[in-house]
Amino acid sequence: MVCRAVSLVLMMAERENFIGQIEVNSGHIDSNIAAFSKAVLQSGKVEVLTDHVLRLRGELPPLHFGLLTYAAYQYALLKHLTGARIGELSWEDAVEIIERDFFDTVVGTVLQENVSITNPRRYGALGMAMLHLMGKEKVRMVDVGCGFYPDGVARLIDDPVGWLPEPVDEETRELRQLVCGGGLGIGEVVALDEREPDPEWTAACIWQPLKELPVTYDGLIQRLSGVNRSVRFVKADIASEAISGGNLGKFGVAFMANVLYQIPGFARQRLMENVAGLLQPSGWLLSAEYLREGSRRRPFTYAISGFVKSETEFMEKGPLFYLDCADCLQIRAAG
């Protein structure tokens, strides 16, 4: 009985610490997330979510759990309320009106979804990294875990200059000039994701005031049919299943943004093996992620790291470029 009581106290302490980290971390991301986190924490509803996550999704760090919870509420609002009503709500109102089925949607989303947004500037940084490695050679590219792909690499193909991060050293300034001069070496693009493109989920993952949520969703719907001409989408869970290169052909470059942190450690090796199977000899995997010590409070700890295929395995080459944060406003060479 004593052991059970101690275990319960430890679990409650762990949960309180987890909730506290969510509140702190979310505040560093965006004022809207901070306001949302405060409303949810004050309502007490986050306890159910944290219990579920600590038990079933313990691999999620508090920062990503906070972001995922935020996106889940916005997703549920889009699913359950009209745009007009969403625009009139405060975060406190949104939390207050939650009914059982609404809350179940949120819990289910936290347990099953990942935050998958495709900031076009990440693809601008990708284009610069490709020029650095391959010059102006045209290569086929596969976008692994593409999320809502029309906002990603297709934007870069249509308007590369508009989505480039600001260079802060001589090497990245030269690469930017090459991109602006029409030197982007992207040919055919295949986008892979385990779920179909979902404008509602993408709108929910773009952190913004509630009143802008319906406008964002409408804009994504309009772009879905007009921006994806350059990209072929394939639904596949490459983290768990190998994809036949005979079906898709071989690629010179594979790109992932914020994918590895969402994959449990035991599954990462299979993911890397499956990606290697899609690449031609000496092909490159470019992965954009926060480094192990990275956070928004430590500038230039978000990086594009390179892995070159050697026979059937990858050889890690380490960071190629550092970015100020996951928004990729600035870029500098790793040197």
C-alpha positions as CSV (number, residue, x, y, z in Angstrom):
1,M,0.0,0.0,0.0
2,V,2.9,2.4,0.9
3,C,4.6,1.6,-2.4
4,R,1.4,2.3,-4.3
5,A,1.0,5.7,-2.5
6,V,4.6,6.6,-3.3
7,S,4.1,5.6,-6.9
8,L,1.0,7.8,-7.1
9,V,2.8,10.8,-5.6
10,L,5.7,10.4,-8.1
11,M,3.2,10.1,-11.0
12,M,1.5,13.3,-9.9
13,A,4.8,15.1,-9.5
14,E,5.9,14.0,-12.9
15,R,2.7,15.2,-14.4
16,E,2.9,18.6,-12.7
17,N,6.5,19.0,-13.9
18,F,5.4,18.0,-17.4
19,I,2.6,20.5,-17.3
20,G,4.9,23.2,-16.1
21,Q,7.3,22.6,-18.9
22,I,4.5,22.8,-21.4
23,E,3.5,26.2,-20.1
24,V,7.1,27.5,-20.2
25,N,8.1,26.0,-23.6
26,S,4.9,27.1,-25.3
27,G,5.4,30.7,-24.2
28,H,8.7,30.7,-26.1
29,I,7.0,29.8,-29.4
30,D,4.1,32.2,-29.9
31,S,1.9,34.5,-27.8
32,N,-1.2,32.7,-29.1
33,I,0.1,29.3,-27.9
34,A,1.0,30.9,-24.5
35,A,-2.6,32.2,-24.1
36,F,-4.0,28.9,-25.2
37,S,-1.8,27.0,-22.8
38,K,-2.8,29.2,-19.9
39,A,-6.5,28.7,-20.6
40,V,-6.1,24.9,-20.9
41,L,-4.0,24.7,-17.7
42,Q,-6.4,26.8,-15.7
43,S,-9.3,24.7,-16.9
44,G,-7.6,21.5,-15.6
45,K,-8.5,19.7,-18.9
46,V,-4.8,19.2,-19.7
47,E,-4.5,16.6,-16.9
48,V,-6.4,14.0,-19.0
49,L,-4.2,14.7,-22.0
50,T,-0.9,14.5,-20.1
51,D,-2.0,11.2,-18.5
52,H,-2.6,9.8,-21.9
53,V,0.6,11.1,-23.3
54,L,2.8,10.1,-20.4
55,R,1.4,6.6,-20.7
56,L,1.2,6.1,-24.5
57,R,3.3,8.8,-26.1
58,G,6.1,9.2,-23.6
59,E,8.6,9.8,-26.4
60,L,7.1,13.3,-27.1
61,P,9.1,16.0,-25.3
62,P,7.0,18.7,-23.5
63,L,7.6,21.3,-26.2
64,H,6.2,19.1,-29.0
65,F,3.4,17.9,-26.8
66,G,2.4,21.6,-26.1
67,L,2.4,22.4,-29.8
68,L,0.5,19.2,-30.7
69,T,-2.2,19.9,-28.1
70,Y,-2.5,23.4,-29.5
71,A,-2.9,22.1,-33.0
72,A,-5.4,19.5,-31.9
73,Y,-7.7,22.1,-30.4
74,Q,-7.6,24.1,-33.6
75,Y,-8.3,21.0,-35.6
76,A,-11.2,20.1,-33.4
77,L,-12.6,23.6,-33.8
78,L,-12.4,23.5,-37.5
79,K,-14.2,20.1,-37.4
80,H,-16.9,21.1,-35.0
81,L,-17.6,24.8,-35.5
82,T,-18.3,27.1,-38.3
83,G,-15.7,29.7,-39.4
84,A,-17.9,32.6,-38.1
85,R,-18.2,31.1,-34.6
86,I,-14.4,30.4,-34.4
87,G,-13.6,34.0,-35.3
88,E,-15.7,35.2,-32.3
89,L,-14.1,32.9,-29.7
90,S,-11.4,33.6,-27.1
91,W,-9.2,30.8,-26.0
92,E,-11.1,30.7,-22.7
93,D,-14.4,30.4,-24.6
94,A,-13.0,27.7,-26.8
95,V,-11.9,25.6,-23.8
96,E,-15.1,26.3,-22.0
97,I,-17.5,25.0,-24.7
98,I,-15.7,21.7,-25.1
99,E,-18.2,18.8,-25.0
100,R,-17.4,15.2,-24.5
101,D,-17.1,14.3,-28.2
102,F,-15.1,17.4,-28.8
103,F,-12.7,16.6,-26.1
104,D,-12.4,13.0,-27.4
105,T,-11.4,14.5,-30.7
106,V,-8.6,16.4,-29.1
107,V,-7.4,13.4,-27.0
108,G,-7.5,11.2,-30.1
109,T,-5.6,13.8,-32.1
110,V,-2.8,14.1,-29.5
111,L,-2.4,10.3,-29.5
112,Q,-2.5,9.7,-33.2
113,E,-1.2,12.8,-35.0
114,N,2.0,14.7,-35.4
115,V,2.6,18.3,-36.0
116,S,3.5,18.4,-39.7
117,I,3.8,21.8,-41.1
118,T,5.8,22.7,-44.2
119,N,7.3,26.1,-43.8
120,P,8.4,27.1,-47.3
121,R,11.6,28.7,-46.0
122,R,12.8,25.3,-45.0
123,Y,12.6,24.3,-48.6
124,G,14.5,27.5,-49.5
125,A,17.3,26.3,-47.2
126,L,17.0,22.9,-48.8
127,G,17.6,24.4,-52.3
128,M,20.7,26.2,-51.1
129,A,22.0,22.9,-49.5
130,M,21.4,21.1,-52.8
131,L,23.4,23.7,-54.7
132,H,26.2,23.4,-52.2
133,L,26.4,19.6,-52.7
134,M,25.5,19.2,-56.4
135,G,25.8,22.4,-58.2
136,K,23.3,23.0,-60.9
137,E,22.8,19.3,-61.7
138,K,19.1,18.4,-62.1
139,V,18.1,15.7,-59.6
140,R,14.9,13.8,-58.7
141,M,13.9,14.5,-55.1
142,V,11.7,12.6,-52.7
143,D,10.1,14.6,-49.8
144,V,9.8,12.2,-46.9
145,G,7.0,13.1,-44.4
146,C,5.9,16.0,-46.6
147,G,2.8,17.0,-44.6
148,F,0.6,19.3,-46.6
149,Y,3.0,19.3,-49.6
150,P,1.6,22.2,-51.7
151,D,2.9,24.6,-49.1
152,G,6.4,23.0,-49.2
153,V,8.6,22.1,-52.1
154,A,6.0,23.1,-54.8
155,R,6.2,26.7,-53.4
156,L,10.0,26.6,-53.8
157,I,9.7,25.4,-57.4
158,D,7.2,28.1,-58.3
159,D,8.8,31.0,-56.5
160,P,12.3,30.1,-55.0
161,V,13.4,33.7,-54.4
162,G,10.4,34.4,-52.2
163,W,11.2,31.7,-49.7
164,L,14.9,31.9,-49.1
165,P,16.2,32.5,-45.6
166,E,18.5,35.5,-45.1
167,P,22.2,34.6,-45.4
168,V,24.6,35.7,-42.7
169,D,27.9,34.6,-44.1
170,E,29.7,34.8,-47.5
171,E,29.0,31.2,-48.5
172,T,25.3,31.4,-48.0
173,R,25.2,34.8,-49.7
174,E,26.8,33.2,-52.8
175,L,24.3,30.3,-52.7
176,R,21.4,32.7,-52.5
177,Q,22.6,34.5,-55.6
178,L,22.8,31.2,-57.4
179,V,19.2,30.4,-56.5
180,C,18.1,33.9,-57.6
181,G,19.9,33.4,-60.8
182,G,17.9,30.3,-61.7
183,G,20.3,27.7,-60.5
184,L,17.9,25.5,-58.4
185,G,18.6,21.9,-59.3
186,I,15.2,20.3,-58.6
187,G,13.6,18.2,-61.3
188,E,10.8,15.8,-60.6
189,V,9.5,15.7,-57.0
190,V,7.7,12.8,-55.3
191,A,6.1,13.6,-51.9
192,L,5.6,10.8,-49.4
193,D,3.4,10.9,-46.3
194,E,1.4,8.4,-44.3
195,R,-1.7,10.5,-44.6
196,E,-3.5,12.2,-47.4
197,P,-3.0,16.0,-47.7
198,D,-5.4,17.5,-45.1
199,P,-5.9,21.3,-45.3
200,E,-7.8,21.3,-42.0
201,W,-4.9,19.7,-40.1
202,T,-2.4,22.0,-41.8
203,A,-4.4,25.1,-40.9
204,A,-4.5,23.8,-37.4
205,C,-0.7,23.4,-37.3
206,I,-0.1,27.0,-38.3
207,W,0.0,28.9,-35.0
208,Q,-2.2,32.0,-35.2
209,P,-5.1,33.8,-33.6
210,L,-8.4,31.9,-33.7
211,K,-10.0,34.6,-35.9
212,E,-7.5,33.8,-38.7
213,L,-8.1,30.0,-38.6
214,P,-11.0,30.0,-41.1
215,V,-9.2,32.3,-43.5
216,T,-6.1,30.1,-43.4
217,Y,-8.2,27.0,-44.1
218,D,-9.9,28.7,-47.1
219,G,-6.6,29.7,-48.5
220,L,-5.2,26.2,-48.3
221,I,-8.2,24.8,-50.0
222,Q,-7.7,27.2,-52.9
223,R,-4.0,26.4,-53.2
224,L,-4.5,22.6,-53.1
225,S,-5.6,22.4,-56.7
226,G,-3.3,25.1,-58.1
227,V,0.1,24.6,-56.5
228,N,0.7,20.9,-56.6
229,R,1.3,20.5,-60.4
230,S,5.1,20.1,-59.8
231,V,4.7,17.4,-57.2
232,R,3.5,13.8,-57.3
233,F,2.0,12.6,-54.1
234,V,2.3,9.0,-52.8
235,K,0.6,7.8,-49.6
236,A,3.1,5.6,-47.8
237,D,4.3,5.0,-44.2
238,I,8.0,4.8,-45.0
239,A,8.9,4.6,-41.3
240,S,7.4,1.0,-41.2
241,E,7.4,-0.2,-44.8
242,A,10.0,-0.4,-47.5
243,I,8.9,1.2,-50.8
244,S,9.9,-0.5,-54.0
245,G,12.3,1.6,-56.0
246,G,11.0,0.0,-59.1
247,N,7.7,1.7,-58.5
248,L,9.1,5.2,-57.9
249,G,12.5,5.0,-59.5
250,K,15.7,6.2,-57.7
251,F,16.3,9.7,-56.3
252,G,19.4,11.8,-56.0
253,V,18.1,13.6,-52.9
254,A,15.7,12.7,-50.0
255,F,14.6,15.5,-47.7
256,M,13.0,15.3,-44.3
257,A,11.9,18.2,-42.0
258,N,11.0,17.6,-38.4
259,V,10.5,13.9,-39.1
260,L,13.1,12.1,-37.0
261,Y,12.0,13.5,-33.6
262,Q,8.5,12.0,-34.3
263,I,9.8,8.5,-34.8
264,P,10.5,6.4,-31.7
265,G,14.1,5.3,-31.4
266,F,13.5,1.7,-32.2
267,A,11.9,2.6,-35.6
268,R,14.5,5.1,-36.8
269,Q,16.9,2.5,-38.2
270,R,14.1,1.0,-40.3
271,L,13.2,4.5,-41.6
272,M,16.8,5.2,-42.5
273,E,17.1,1.9,-44.3
274,N,13.9,2.5,-46.2
275,V,15.0,6.0,-47.3
276,A,18.4,4.6,-48.4
277,G,16.5,2.1,-50.6
278,L,15.0,5.0,-52.5
279,L,18.3,6.7,-53.3
280,Q,20.7,6.1,-56.1
281,P,24.4,5.4,-55.2
282,S,26.0,8.4,-53.6
283,G,22.6,10.0,-53.1
284,W,22.0,12.4,-50.2
285,L,19.5,12.5,-47.3
286,L,19.1,16.0,-46.0
287,S,17.4,16.2,-42.7
288,A,16.2,19.5,-41.0
289,E,15.8,19.1,-37.3
290,Y,16.7,20.7,-34.0
291,L,20.1,19.5,-32.8
292,R,20.2,17.5,-29.5
293,E,20.9,20.7,-27.5
294,G,18.7,22.8,-29.7
295,S,15.8,25.1,-28.8
296,R,14.4,28.5,-29.8
297,R,16.3,30.0,-26.9
298,R,19.6,28.9,-28.5
299,P,19.9,30.5,-31.9
300,F,21.3,28.5,-34.8
301,T,20.7,25.1,-33.2
302,Y,18.3,24.1,-35.9
303,A,20.3,22.5,-38.8
304,I,20.2,20.7,-42.1
305,S,22.3,17.7,-41.6
306,G,23.7,15.5,-44.5
307,F,23.8,11.7,-44.8
308,V,25.4,10.3,-48.0
309,K,24.5,6.8,-49.2
310,S,27.4,4.4,-49.2
311,E,26.3,1.1,-50.8
312,T,23.3,0.3,-48.7
313,E,24.0,2.4,-45.6
314,F,24.3,6.1,-44.7
315,M,27.4,7.9,-43.7
316,E,26.6,10.9,-41.5
317,K,28.4,14.1,-42.6
318,G,27.0,16.2,-39.8
319,P,25.4,19.7,-40.0
320,L,25.8,21.4,-43.4
321,F,23.9,24.6,-42.5
322,Y,22.6,26.1,-39.3
323,L,19.3,28.0,-39.2
324,D,18.3,30.5,-36.5
325,C,15.2,28.4,-35.6
326,A,12.7,26.1,-37.2
327,D,11.1,29.2,-39.0
328,C,14.4,29.4,-41.0
329,L,14.6,33.2,-41.1
330,Q,18.4,33.2,-41.3
331,I,21.0,30.7,-42.5
332,R,24.7,30.2,-42.1
333,A,27.2,27.6,-43.3
334,A,28.5,25.0,-40.8
335,G,32.0,25.8,-42.0
